[in-house]
Amino acid sequence: MTDHSSGPTLAVGEHDSELDDRLTEALIAFNSAATGAPDRGTFSIKVTDEAGELVGGLTARTWGGLCGIELLWVREDSRKDGWGSRILQAAEAEARRRGCDRLSTSTFTFQAPGFYQRHGFVETGRTPGVPGGHADVHLFKSLTDSPPLRES
């Protein structure tokens, strides 16, 4: 759909990675100016098996002392082997190394809120409306109030 009236043009379409990059750049500049916290970064953690196949991993962003865990996944046949805890432990250590003193993430009610709570995260809110009657659970952990994670 495109609005061809005079002035700026509004267009709706599929994902636009160039637009995503431009919006990210503009928001980073705005947020840095508003908060005085220009330090942004990303990191990932990857676990592979002997065959080089993905066992699990994590992606995260850091900004102004906050580490936001974006994705954490462990292959189903490896979930009972403690990989989730080890990956989270590595992420916490990297966040501390980067000067972060708090973590945040979200997970659906059918995914892993209990996992994060067992590791010291507290629920800060929920967004309803996830298909199947589920919700998106928002979680937070202070790294100054808790010792580093131990392997479990």
VOMARFI-20986 format. One line per field, with one value per atom (N, C-alpha, C, O): residue number from 0; x, y, z negated; atom name; residue in one letter. Coordinates in Angstrom, 1 decimal, m for minus. Atoms other than C-alpha are relative to their C-alpha. Layout:
BEGIN
kolpa = NUM, ...
X = X, ...
Y = Y, ...
Z = Z, ...
baba = CA, ...
migu = a, ...
***
This chain:
BEGIN
kolpa = 0, 0, 0, 0, 1, 1, 1, 1, 2, 2, 2, 2, 3, 3, 3, 3, 4, 4, 4, 4, 5, 5, 5, 5, 6, 6, 6, 6, 7, 7, 7, 7, 8, 8, 8, 8, 9, 9, 9, 9, 10, 10, 10, 10, 11, 11, 11, 11, 12, 12, 12, 12, 13, 13, 13, 13, 14, 14, 14, 14, 15, 15, 15, 15, 16, 16, 16, 16, 17, 17, 17, 17, 18, 18, 18, 18, 19, 19, 19, 19, 20, 20, 20, 20, 21, 21, 21, 21, 22, 22, 22, 22, 23, 23, 23, 23, 24, 24, 24, 24, 25, 25, 25, 25, 26, 26, 26, 26, 27, 27, 27, 27, 28, 28, 28, 28, 29, 29, 29, 29, 30, 30, 30, 30, 31, 31, 31, 31, 32, 32, 32, 32, 33, 33, 33, 33, 34, 34, 34, 34, 35, 35, 35, 35, 36, 36, 36, 36, 37, 37, 37, 37, 38, 38, 38, 38, 39, 39, 39, 39, 40, 40, 40, 40, 41, 41, 41, 41, 42, 42, 42, 42, 43, 43, 43, 43, 44, 44, 44, 44, 45, 45, 45, 45, 46, 46, 46, 46, 47, 47, 47, 47, 48, 48, 48, 48, 49, 49, 49, 49, 50, 50, 50, 50, 51, 51, 51, 51, 52, 52, 52, 52, 53, 53, 53, 53, 54, 54, 54, 54, 55, 55, 55, 55, 56, 56, 56, 56, 57, 57, 57, 57, 58, 58, 58, 58, 59, 59, 59, 59, 60, 60, 60, 60, 61, 61, 61, 61, 62, 62, 62, 62, 63, 63, 63, 63, 64, 64, 64, 64, 65, 65, 65, 65, 66, 66, 66, 66, 67, 67, 67, 67, 68, 68, 68, 68, 69, 69, 69, 69, 70, 70, 70, 70, 71, 71, 71, 71, 72, 72, 72, 72, 73, 73, 73, 73, 74, 74, 74, 74, 75, 75, 75, 75, 76, 76, 76, 76, 77, 77, 77, 77, 78, 78, 78, 78, 79, 79, 79, 79, 80, 80, 80, 80, 81, 81, 81, 81, 82, 82, 82, 82, 83, 83, 83, 83, 84, 84, 84, 84, 85, 85, 85, 85, 86, 86, 86, 86, 87, 87, 87, 87, 88, 88, 88, 88, 89, 89, 89, 89, 90, 90, 90, 90, 91, 91, 91, 91, 92, 92, 92, 92, 93, 93, 93, 93, 94, 94, 94, 94, 95, 95, 95, 95, 96, 96, 96, 96, 97, 97, 97, 97, 98, 98, 98, 98, 99, 99, 99, 99, 100, 100, 100, 100, 101, 101, 101, 101, 102, 102, 102, 102, 103, 103, 103, 103, 104, 104, 104, 104, 105, 105, 105, 105, 106, 106, 106, 106, 107, 107, 107, 107, 108, 108, 108, 108, 109, 109, 109, 109, 110, 110, 110, 110, 111, 111, 111, 111, 112, 112, 112, 112, 113, 113, 113, 113, 114, 114, 114, 114, 115, 115, 115, 115, 116, 116, 116, 116, 117, 117, 117, 117, 118, 118, 118, 118, 119, 119, 119, 119, 120, 120, 120, 120, 121, 121, 121, 121, 122, 122, 122, 122, 123, 123, 123, 123, 124, 124, 124, 124, 125, 125, 125, 125, 126, 126, 126, 126, 127, 127, 127, 127, 128, 128, 128, 128, 129, 129, 129, 129, 130, 130, 130, 130, 131, 131, 131, 131, 132, 132, 132, 132, 133, 133, 133, 133, 134, 134, 134, 134, 135, 135, 135, 135, 136, 136, 136, 136, 137, 137, 137, 137, 138, 138, 138, 138, 139, 139, 139, 139, 140, 140, 140, 140, 141, 141, 141, 141, 142, 142, 142, 142, 143, 143, 143, 143, 144, 144, 144, 144, 145, 145, 145, 145, 146, 146, 146, 146, 147, 147, 147, 147, 148, 148, 148, 148, 149, 149, 149, 149, 150, 150, 150, 150, 151, 151, 151, 151
X = 0.8, 0.0, 0.9, 1.9, m0.8, 1.4, m1.0, m2.0, 0.8, m0.1, 0.7, 1.8, m0.7, 0.7, m0.5, m0.4, 0.4, m0.8, 1.3, 2.4, m1.1, 1.4, 0.8, 0.2, m0.9, 4.3, 0.6, 0.8, m0.7, 6.0, m0.9, m2.1, 0.7, 5.1, 0.1, 1.1, 0.0, 4.0, m0.2, m1.1, 0.0, 4.7, 0.0, 0.8, 0.1, 3.8, 0.5, 0.1, m0.6, 5.8, 0.6, 0.4, m0.7, 7.8, 1.2, 1.5, m1.1, 10.8, 1.0, 1.3, m0.9, 13.3, 1.3, 1.3, m1.2, 16.8, 0.7, 1.3, m0.6, 18.1, m0.8, m0.2, 0.8, 15.2, 0.3, 0.4, m0.3, 15.9, 1.3, 1.4, m1.3, 19.5, m0.1, 0.5, 0.2, 18.5, m0.7, m0.3, 0.7, 16.0, 0.8, 0.8, m0.8, 18.4, 1.1, 1.3, m1.0, 21.1, m0.6, 0.0, 0.7, 18.6, m0.4, m0.2, 0.4, 17.3, 1.2, 1.1, m1.2, 20.8, 0.5, 0.8, m0.4, 21.7, m0.9, m0.4, 1.0, 18.5, 0.2, 0.3, m0.1, 18.9, 1.3, 1.3, m1.2, 22.5, 0.0, 0.5, 0.1, 21.8, m0.9, m0.6, 1.0, 18.8, 0.6, 0.2, m0.4, 20.6, 1.5, 1.9, m1.4, 24.3, 0.7, 1.9, m0.6, 25.0, 0.2, m0.6, m0.2, 26.6, 0.6, 0.7, m0.7, 28.3, m1.0, m1.7, 0.8, 26.5, 0.8, 1.9, m0.7, 27.6, m0.9, m2.0, 0.7, 26.5, 1.0, 2.2, m0.8, 27.8, m0.8, m2.1, 0.6, 27.0, 0.8, 2.0, m0.6, 27.7, m0.5, m1.8, 0.3, 27.7, 0.6, 1.7, m0.5, 27.9, m0.2, m1.3, 0.1, 28.6, 0.5, 1.3, m0.4, 28.9, 1.3, 1.8, m1.2, 31.8, m0.2, 0.8, 0.2, 30.2, m0.2, m0.4, 0.1, 30.0, m1.4, m1.7, 1.4, 26.2, m0.3, 0.3, 0.4, 24.6, m0.7, m1.7, 0.6, 23.8, m0.9, m2.0, 0.7, 22.7, 0.7, 1.9, m0.7, 23.5, m0.8, m2.0, 0.6, 22.7, 0.4, 1.6, m0.4, 22.7, m0.5, m1.6, 0.3, 22.7, 0.5, 1.4, m0.4, 23.0, 0.4, m0.2, m0.4, 24.7, m0.2, 0.1, 0.2, 23.9, m0.1, m1.0, 0.1, 24.5, 0.0, m0.8, 0.0, 25.2, m1.0, m1.1, 1.0, 22.3, 0.3, 0.7, m0.2, 22.7, m1.4, m2.1, 1.3, 19.6, 0.2, 0.7, m0.1, 19.4, m1.1, m2.3, 1.0, 17.7, m0.5, m1.7, 0.4, 17.7, 0.9, 2.1, m0.7, 18.7, m0.7, m1.9, 0.6, 18.1, 0.9, 2.1, m0.8, 19.3, m0.8, m2.0, 0.5, 18.7, m0.7, m0.2, 0.8, 16.0, 0.7, 0.5, m0.7, 18.2, 1.2, 1.8, m1.1, 20.7, m0.5, 0.3, 0.5, 18.4, 0.2, 0.2, m0.2, 18.9, 1.4, 1.8, m1.5, 22.7, 0.6, 1.8, m0.5, 22.9, 0.5, 1.1, m0.5, 23.7, m0.6, 0.1, 0.6, 21.2, 0.6, 0.9, m0.6, 22.7, 1.4, 1.9, m1.4, 26.3, 0.0, 0.9, 0.1, 25.3, m0.4, 0.2, 0.4, 23.6, 1.1, 1.3, m1.2, 26.6, 1.0, 1.6, m1.0, 28.9, m0.5, 0.3, 0.6, 26.5, 0.1, 0.5, m0.1, 26.5, 1.4, 1.7, m1.4, 30.3, 0.4, 1.1, m0.4, 30.6, m0.7, m0.1, 0.7, 28.0, 0.8, 1.0, m0.9, 30.1, 1.3, 1.7, m1.3, 33.3, m0.2, 0.7, 0.3, 31.6, m0.5, m0.9, 0.4, 30.7, m1.5, m2.0, 1.4, 27.0, m0.3, 0.5, 0.4, 25.3, m1.4, m1.9, 1.4, 21.9, m0.2, 0.4, 0.4, 20.3, m1.5, m2.2, 1.4, 16.9, m0.2, 0.7, 0.4, 15.1, m1.5, m2.2, 1.4, 11.7, m0.1, 0.7, 0.3, 10.3, m1.5, m2.1, 1.4, 6.9, m0.3, 0.6, 0.4, 5.0, 0.2, 0.4, m0.2, 5.4, 1.4, 1.8, m1.4, 9.1, 0.8, 0.8, m0.9, 11.4, m0.1, 1.0, 0.0, 10.2, 0.6, 1.3, m0.5, 10.9, 1.6, 2.2, m1.5, 14.5, 0.6, 1.6, m0.6, 15.3, m0.2, 0.7, 0.3, 13.6, 0.9, 1.4, m1.0, 15.8, 1.4, 2.2, m1.4, 18.8, m0.1, 0.8, 0.0, 17.7, m0.7, m0.7, 0.8, 15.6, m1.3, m1.9, 1.3, 12.4, m0.9, m0.4, 0.9, 9.3, m0.3, m0.6, 0.3, 8.7, m1.3, m1.8, 1.2, 5.6, m0.3, 0.5, 0.4, 3.7, m0.7, m1.5, 0.8, 2.4, m0.9, m0.4, 1.0, m0.8, m0.1, 0.4, 0.4, m2.0, 0.9, 0.7, m0.8, 0.6, m1.0, m1.8, 0.9, m1.2, m0.1, 0.9, 0.2, m2.6, m0.3, m0.3, 0.3, m3.5, 1.2, 1.1, m1.3, 0.1, 0.3, m0.4, m0.5, 2.0, 1.5, 2.2, m1.4, 5.4, 0.4, m0.1, m0.4, 7.1, 1.3, 2.3, m1.2, 9.6, 0.7, 0.1, m0.8, 12.4, 1.2, 1.7, m1.1, 15.2, 0.8, 0.3, m0.9, 18.2, 1.1, 1.7, m1.0, 20.5, 1.3, 1.3, m1.3, 24.2, 0.7, 1.7, m0.7, 25.1, m0.6, 0.0, 0.6, 22.6, 0.2, m0.2, m0.2, 23.7, 1.4, 2.0, m1.4, 26.9, m0.1, m1.2, 0.0, 27.9, m0.7, m0.7, 0.7, 25.9, 1.0, 2.2, m0.8, 27.3, m0.6, m1.8, 0.5, 27.1, m0.9, m0.7, 0.9, 24.2, m0.2, m0.9
Y = m1.2, 0.0, 1.2, 1.3, m1.2, 3.4, 1.2, 1.2, m1.2, 6.8, 1.1, 1.5, m0.9, 9.1, 1.5, 2.2, m1.4, 12.4, 0.8, 0.4, m1.0, 15.5, m0.1, m0.4, 0.1, 15.6, m1.3, m2.0, 1.2, 12.7, m1.2, m1.1, 1.2, 9.2, m1.1, m1.3, 1.1, 6.4, m1.3, m1.4, 1.3, 2.9, m1.1, m1.1, 1.2, m0.4, m1.2, m1.4, 1.1, m3.5, m1.1, m1.0, 1.0, m6.5, 0.6, 1.8, m0.5, m6.3, 0.7, 0.2, m0.8, m3.7, 0.1, 1.0, 0.0, m4.3, 1.3, 1.8, m1.4, m0.9, 0.9, 1.7, m0.8, 0.8, m0.4, 0.5, 0.4, m1.3, 0.6, 1.1, m0.6, m0.1, 1.5, 2.0, m1.4, 3.5, 0.4, 1.3, m0.3, 3.4, m0.3, 0.5, 0.3, 1.7, 1.1, 1.5, m1.0, 4.3, 1.3, 1.9, m1.2, 7.2, m0.1, 0.8, 0.2, 5.7, m0.1, 0.5, 0.0, 5.0, 1.4, 1.8, m1.4, 8.6, 0.8, 1.5, m0.7, 9.9, m0.5, 0.3, 0.6, 7.5, 0.4, 0.7, m0.4, 8.3, 1.5, 1.8, m1.4, 12.1, 0.2, 1.0, m0.2, 11.7, m0.6, 0.0, 0.7, 9.4, 0.3, 0.1, m0.2, 10.3, m1.3, m1.4, 1.3, 6.6, m0.5, m1.1, 0.3, 6.1, m1.4, m1.9, 1.3, 2.7, m1.1, m1.6, 1.1, 0.1, m1.1, m0.8, 1.1, m3.3, m1.2, m1.2, 1.3, m6.8, m1.1, m1.0, 1.2, m10.3, m1.2, m1.2, 1.3, m13.9, m1.1, m1.0, 1.2, m17.2, m1.2, m1.3, 1.1, m20.4, m1.3, m1.3, 1.4, m24.1, m0.9, m1.0, 1.0, m26.7, m1.4, m1.5, 1.4, m30.5, m0.4, 0.4, 0.5, m32.7, 0.1, 0.2, 0.0, m32.7, 1.4, 1.6, m1.4, m28.9, 0.5, 1.6, m0.3, m28.9, 0.9, 0.7, m1.0, m26.1, m0.8, m1.5, 0.5, m27.2, 1.1, 0.8, m1.1, m23.8, 1.3, 1.3, m1.2, m20.2, 1.2, 1.0, m1.2, m16.7, 1.2, 1.3, m1.3, m13.2, 1.1, 0.9, m1.1, m10.0, 1.3, 1.4, m1.4, m6.2, 0.6, 0.2, m0.7, m4.0, 1.5, 2.0, m1.5, m0.3, 0.6, 0.2, m0.7, 1.9, m0.8, m0.5, 0.9, m0.9, m1.1, m1.9, 1.0, m3.0, m1.0, m0.6, 1.0, m6.3, m0.6, m1.1, 0.5, m7.3, m1.3, m1.3, 1.3, m11.0, 0.0, 0.1, 0.1, m11.2, m1.4, m1.6, 1.4, m14.9, m0.9, m0.7, 1.1, m18.0, m1.2, m1.4, 1.2, m21.4, m1.2, m1.0, 1.3, m25.0, m1.1, m1.2, 1.1, m27.9, m1.0, m1.3, 0.8, m30.2, m1.2, m1.4, 1.2, m33.3, 0.4, m0.5, m0.5, m31.1, 0.8, 1.3, m0.9, m29.3, m0.5, 0.3, 0.5, m31.6, m0.1, m0.6, 0.1, m31.4, 1.3, 1.4, m1.2, m27.9, 1.0, 2.0, m1.0, m26.0, 1.3, 2.3, m1.3, m23.3, 0.7, 1.9, m0.7, m22.6, 0.4, 1.5, m0.4, m22.6, 1.1, 2.0, m1.1, m20.3, 1.3, 2.3, m1.1, m18.0, 0.5, 1.7, m0.3, m18.1, 0.8, 1.8, m0.7, m17.1, 1.3, 2.3, m1.3, m14.3, 1.0, 2.1, m0.8, m13.0, 0.5, 1.6, m0.3, m13.1, 1.0, 2.0, m0.9, m11.3, 1.4, 2.4, m1.2, m8.7, 0.8, 2.0, m0.7, m8.0, 0.5, 1.6, m0.4, m7.9, 1.3, 2.2, m1.2, m5.2, 1.2, 2.2, m1.0, m3.2, 0.1, 1.1, 0.0, m4.2, m0.4, m1.2, 0.4, m4.4, m0.5, m0.7, 0.5, m5.6, m0.7, m0.4, 0.8, m8.0, 0.1, 0.3, 0.1, m8.1, m0.9, m1.1, 0.9, m10.5, m0.1, 0.4, 0.4, m11.7, m1.4, m1.8, 1.4, m15.2, m0.2, 0.3, 0.3, m16.5, m1.0, m1.8, 0.9, m18.4, m1.4, m2.2, 1.4, m21.6, m0.3, m1.5, 0.2, m21.2, m0.2, m1.3, 0.2, m20.5, 1.0, 1.3, m0.9, m18.1, m0.6, 0.0, 0.6, m20.6, m0.2, m0.1, 0.1, m21.2, 1.3, 1.3, m1.2, m17.5, 0.3, 0.9, m0.3, m17.2, m0.8, m0.4, 0.8, m20.1, 0.6, 0.3, m0.7, m18.0, 1.4, 2.2, m1.2, m15.0, 1.2, 2.3, m1.1, m13.0, 0.1, m0.9, m0.3, m11.4, 0.5, 1.2, m0.5, m10.8, 1.4, 1.8, m1.4, m7.2, 0.4, 1.5, m0.2, m7.5, m1.0, m1.9, 1.0, m9.4, 0.8, 1.8, m0.5, m8.6, m1.1, m2.1, 1.1, m10.6, 0.0, 0.9, 0.0, m11.6, m0.9, m0.9, 0.9, m14.2, m1.2, m1.6, 1.0, m16.9, m1.2, m1.5, 1.1, m19.8, 0.4, m0.5, m0.5, m17.7, 0.2, 0.3, m0.2, m17.1, 1.4, 2.3, m1.4, m14.0, 0.0, m1.0, m0.2, m12.5, 0.5, 1.5, m0.3, m12.4, 0.8, 0.3, m0.8, m9.6, m0.2, m0.2, 0.4, m10.4, 0.9, 1.4, m0.8, m8.5, m0.6, m1.3, 0.4, m9.3, 1.0, 1.5, m0.8, m7.1, m0.8, m1.8, 0.7, m8.2, 0.5, m0.1, m0.5, m6.1, m0.7, m0.7, 0.7, m8.0, m1.4, m2.1, 1.5, m11.5, m0.4, 0.3, 0.5, m13.5, m0.5, m0.8, 0.6, m14.8, m1.4, m2.1, 1.3, m17.8, m1.2, m1.0, 1.2, m21.2, m1.1, m1.1, 1.1, m24.2, m0.9, m1.2, 0.9, m26.4, m1.3, m2.2
Z = 0.0, 0.0, 0.0, m0.8, m0.1, 0.9, 0.1, 0.8, 0.0, 0.2, 0.9, 0.5, m1.0, 3.2, m0.2, 0.8, 0.2, 1.7, 0.0, 0.0, m0.1, 1.9, m1.4, m2.4, 1.2, m0.6, m0.1, 0.9, 0.3, m2.2, 0.5, 0.5, m0.4, m0.9, m1.1, m1.6, 0.9, m3.2, 0.7, 1.6, m0.7, m2.0, m1.1, m2.0, 0.8, m3.7, 0.8, 2.0, m0.8, m2.6, m0.9, m2.2, 0.8, m3.7, m0.7, m0.6, 0.8, m6.0, 0.9, 2.0, m0.7, m4.8, m0.9, m1.8, 0.8, m6.2, 0.0, m1.0, m0.1, m5.0, m0.9, m1.6, 0.9, m6.8, m1.4, m2.3, 1.4, m9.9, m0.4, m1.6, 0.3, m9.8, m0.3, m1.2, 0.2, m9.4, m1.2, m2.0, 1.3, m12.2, m1.2, m2.2, 1.1, m14.5, m0.2, m1.3, 0.1, m13.7, m0.6, m1.5, 0.5, m14.3, m1.5, m2.3, 1.4, m17.6, m0.9, m2.0, 0.8, m18.9, m0.3, m1.4, 0.2, m18.3, m0.9, m1.8, 0.8, m19.9, m1.5, m2.4, 1.3, m22.9, m0.7, m1.9, 0.5, m23.4, m0.5, m1.6, 0.3, m23.4, m1.3, m2.1, 1.1, m25.8, m1.3, m2.4, 1.2, m28.3, m0.4, m1.5, 0.3, m28.0, 0.0, m0.5, 0.0, m27.5, 1.4, 2.0, m1.3, m24.2, 0.2, 1.4, m0.1, m25.0, 0.4, m0.5, m0.5, m22.9, 0.6, 1.1, m0.6, m21.9, 0.1, m0.4, m0.2, m21.0, m0.3, m0.1, 0.0, m21.7, 0.1, 0.0, m0.2, m21.1, m0.7, m0.9, 0.6, m22.7, 0.8, 1.0, m0.9, m20.6, m0.5, m0.9, 0.4, m21.6, 1.1, 1.7, m1.1, m19.0, m0.5, m1.4, 0.4, m19.3, 0.9, 1.6, m0.6, m18.0, 1.6, 2.3, m1.4, m14.5, 0.5, 1.7, m0.4, m14.4, 0.0, 0.5, 0.0, m14.8, m1.2, m2.3, 1.0, m16.9, m1.2, m0.9, 1.2, m20.5, m0.6, m1.1, 0.5, m21.6, 0.1, 0.5, m0.1, m21.8, m0.6, m1.0, 0.6, m23.0, 0.8, 1.3, m0.5, m21.5, m1.0, m1.6, 1.0, m23.6, 0.5, 1.3, m0.3, m23.4, m1.4, m2.4, 1.2, m26.0, 0.3, 1.4, m0.1, m26.6, m1.4, m2.1, 1.3, m29.6, m1.2, m2.2, 1.2, m32.0, 0.0, m0.9, m0.1, m30.9, 1.1, 2.2, m1.0, m29.1, 0.3, m0.6, m0.4, m27.2, 0.8, 1.9, m0.7, m26.3, 1.0, 0.7, m1.1, m22.9, 0.3, 0.3, m0.4, m22.1, m0.8, m1.0, 0.6, m24.1, 0.4, 0.1, m0.4, m22.7, m0.2, 0.0, 0.1, m23.4, 0.7, 0.5, m0.7, m21.2, m0.9, m2.0, 0.9, m22.6, m0.7, m1.9, 0.6, m23.1, m0.9, m1.5, 0.9, m25.1, m1.1, m1.9, 1.0, m27.4, m1.4, m2.3, 1.3, m30.3, m0.4, m1.5, 0.3, m30.1, m0.6, m0.8, 0.7, m31.8, 1.0, 0.5, m0.9, m28.6, m0.1, 0.0, 0.2, m29.2, m1.2, m1.0, 1.1, m32.6, 0.3, m0.1, m0.4, m31.2, 1.0, 0.8, m0.9, m28.4, m0.7, m0.5, 0.8, m30.8, m0.9, m1.1, 0.8, m33.1, 0.8, 0.4, m0.9, m30.2, 0.4, 0.4, m0.4, m29.2, m1.2, m1.0, 1.2, m32.8, m0.2, m0.5, 0.1, m32.9, 1.0, 0.7, m1.0, m29.6, m0.3, 0.0, 0.3, m30.7, m1.1, m1.0, 1.1, m33.9, 0.6, 0.3, m0.6, m31.8, 0.8, 0.8, m0.8, m29.7, m0.8, m0.3, 0.9, m32.8, m0.3, m0.8, 0.3, m33.0, m1.4, m2.0, 1.4, m36.4, m0.1, m1.2, 0.0, m35.3, 1.4, 2.4, m1.2, m32.8, 0.2, m0.8, m0.3, m31.1, 1.1, 2.0, m1.1, m28.8, m0.1, m1.0, 0.0, m27.9, 0.6, 1.4, m0.5, m27.2, m0.1, m1.0, 0.0, m26.4, m1.2, m1.6, 1.2, m29.2, 0.4, m0.6, m0.4, m27.2, 0.2, 0.5, m0.2, m27.0, m1.3, m1.8, 1.2, m30.0, m1.1, m1.7, 1.1, m32.6, m1.3, m2.0, 1.2, m35.4, 0.1, m1.0, m0.2, m34.0, m0.5, m1.3, 0.3, m34.3, m1.5, m2.2, 1.4, m37.7, m0.9, m2.0, 0.8, m39.0, 0.0, m0.9, m0.1, m37.9, m0.6, m0.2, 0.7, m40.0, 0.7, 0.2, m0.7, m37.4, m0.7, m1.3, 0.6, m38.7, 1.2, 2.0, m1.0, m36.6, m0.2, m1.4, 0.1, m35.9, 0.7, 0.6, m0.7, m33.7, 1.0, 1.3, m1.1, m31.0, 1.0, 0.8, m1.1, m27.6, 0.4, 1.0, m0.4, m26.9, 1.5, 2.2, m1.4, m23.5, 0.9, 2.1, m0.7, m22.5, 0.4, m0.4, m0.4, m20.4, m1.0, m1.6, 0.9, m22.3, m1.5, m2.4, 1.3, m25.3, m0.9, m2.1, 0.7, m26.3, m0.1, 0.4, 0.2, m27.4, 0.2, 0.1, m0.1, m26.9, m1.4, m1.9, 1.4, m30.4, 0.1, 0.6, 0.0, m31.0, m1.3, m2.4, 1.1, m33.4, m0.2, 0.8, 0.4, m35.2, m1.0, m1.9, 1.0, m37.2, m0.3, 0.6, 0.4, m39.2, m0.2, m0.8, 0.2, m39.0, m1.2, m1.6, 1.2, m42.0, m1.3, m2.3, 1.2, m44.3, m0.1, m1.0, 0.0, m43.4, 0.4, 1.2, m0.4, m43.1, 1.4, 1.9, m1.3, m39.7, 0.0, m1.0, m0.1, m38.5, m0.2, 0.2, 0.1, m39.3, 0.9, 1.1, m0.8, m37.0, m0.7, m1.9, 0.6, m37.7, 0.8, 0.4
baba = N, CA, C, O, N, CA, C, O, N, CA, C, O, N, CA, C, O, N, CA, C, O, N, CA, C, O, N, CA, C, O, N, CA, C, O, N, CA, C, O, N, CA, C, O, N, CA, C, O, N, CA, C, O, N, CA, C, O, N, CA, C, O, N, CA, C, O, N, CA, C, O, N, CA, C, O, N, CA, C, O, N, CA, C, O, N, CA, C, O, N, CA, C, O, N, CA, C, O, N, CA, C, O, N, CA, C, O, N, CA, C, O, N, CA, C, O, N, CA, C, O, N, CA, C, O, N, CA, C, O, N, CA, C, O, N, CA, C, O, N, CA, C, O, N, CA, C, O, N, CA, C, O, N, CA, C, O, N, CA, C, O, N, CA, C, O, N, CA, C, O, N, CA, C, O, N, CA, C, O, N, CA, C, O, N, CA, C, O, N, CA, C, O, N, CA, C, O, N, CA, C, O, N, CA, C, O, N, CA, C, O, N, CA, C, O, N, CA, C, O, N, CA, C, O, N, CA, C, O, N, CA, C, O, N, CA, C, O, N, CA, C, O, N, CA, C, O, N, CA, C, O, N, CA, C, O, N, CA, C, O, N, CA, C, O, N, CA, C, O, N, CA, C, O, N, CA, C, O, N, CA, C, O, N, CA, C, O, N, CA, C, O, N, CA, C, O, N, CA, C, O, N, CA, C, O, N, CA, C, O, N, CA, C, O, N, CA, C, O, N, CA, C, O, N, CA, C, O, N, CA, C, O, N, CA, C, O, N, CA, C, O, N, CA, C, O, N, CA, C, O, N, CA, C, O, N, CA, C, O, N, CA, C, O, N, CA, C, O, N, CA, C, O, N, CA, C, O, N, CA, C, O, N, CA, C, O, N, CA, C, O, N, CA, C, O, N, CA, C, O, N, CA, C, O, N, CA, C, O, N, CA, C, O, N, CA, C, O, N, CA, C, O, N, CA, C, O, N, CA, C, O, N, CA, C, O, N, CA, C, O, N, CA, C, O, N, CA, C, O, N, CA, C, O, N, CA, C, O, N, CA, C, O, N, CA, C, O, N, CA, C, O, N, CA, C, O, N, CA, C, O, N, CA, C, O, N, CA, C, O, N, CA, C, O, N, CA, C, O, N, CA, C, O, N, CA, C, O, N, CA, C, O, N, CA, C, O, N, CA, C, O, N, CA, C, O, N, CA, C, O, N, CA, C, O, N, CA, C, O, N, CA, C, O, N, CA, C, O, N, CA, C, O, N, CA, C, O, N, CA, C, O, N, CA, C, O, N, CA, C, O, N, CA, C, O, N, CA, C, O, N, CA, C, O, N, CA, C, O, N, CA, C, O, N, CA, C, O, N, CA, C, O, N, CA, C, O, N, CA, C, O, N, CA, C, O, N, CA, C, O, N, CA, C, O, N, CA, C, O, N, CA, C, O, N, CA, C, O, N, CA, C, O, N, CA, C, O, N, CA, C, O, N, CA, C, O, N, CA, C, O, N, CA, C, O, N, CA, C, O, N, CA, C, O, N, CA, C, O, N, CA, C, O
migu = m, m, m, m, t, t, t, t, d, d, d, d, h, h, h, h, s, s, s, s, s, s, s, s, g, g, g, g, p, p, p, p, t, t, t, t, l, l, l, l, a, a, a, a, v, v, v, v, g, g, g, g, e, e, e, e, h, h, h, h, d, d, d, d, s, s, s, s, e, e, e, e, l, l, l, l, d, d, d, d, d, d, d, d, r, r, r, r, l, l, l, l, t, t, t, t, e, e, e, e, a, a, a, a, l, l, l, l, i, i, i, i, a, a, a, a, f, f, f, f, n, n, n, n, s, s, s, s, a, a, a, a, a, a, a, a, t, t, t, t, g, g, g, g, a, a, a, a, p, p, p, p, d, d, d, d, r, r, r, r, g, g, g, g, t, t, t, t, f, f, f, f, s, s, s, s, i, i, i, i, k, k, k, k, v, v, v, v, t, t, t, t, d, d, d, d, e, e, e, e, a, a, a, a, g, g, g, g, e, e, e, e, l, l, l, l, v, v, v, v, g, g, g, g, g, g, g, g, l, l, l, l, t, t, t, t, a, a, a, a, r, r, r, r, t, t, t, t, w, w, w, w, g, g, g, g, g, g, g, g, l, l, l, l, c, c, c, c, g, g, g, g, i, i, i, i, e, e, e, e, l, l, l, l, l, l, l, l, w, w, w, w, v, v, v, v, r, r, r, r, e, e, e, e, d, d, d, d, s, s, s, s, r, r, r, r, k, k, k, k, d, d, d, d, g, g, g, g, w, w, w, w, g, g, g, g, s, s, s, s, r, r, r, r, i, i, i, i, l, l, l, l, q, q, q, q, a, a, a, a, a, a, a, a, e, e, e, e, a, a, a, a, e, e, e, e, a, a, a, a, r, r, r, r, r, r, r, r, r, r, r, r, g, g, g, g, c, c, c, c, d, d, d, d, r, r, r, r, l, l, l, l, s, s, s, s, t, t, t, t, s, s, s, s, t, t, t, t, f, f, f, f, t, t, t, t, f, f, f, f, q, q, q, q, a, a, a, a, p, p, p, p, g, g, g, g, f, f, f, f, y, y, y, y, q, q, q, q, r, r, r, r, h, h, h, h, g, g, g, g, f, f, f, f, v, v, v, v, e, e, e, e, t, t, t, t, g, g, g, g, r, r, r, r, t, t, t, t, p, p, p, p, g, g, g, g, v, v, v, v, p, p, p, p, g, g, g, g, g, g, g, g, h, h, h, h, a, a, a, a, d, d, d, d, v, v, v, v, h, h, h, h, l, l, l, l, f, f, f, f, k, k, k, k, s, s, s, s, l, l, l, l, t, t, t, t, d, d, d, d, s, s, s, s, p, p, p, p, p, p, p, p, l, l, l, l, r, r, r, r, e, e, e, e, s, s, s, s
***
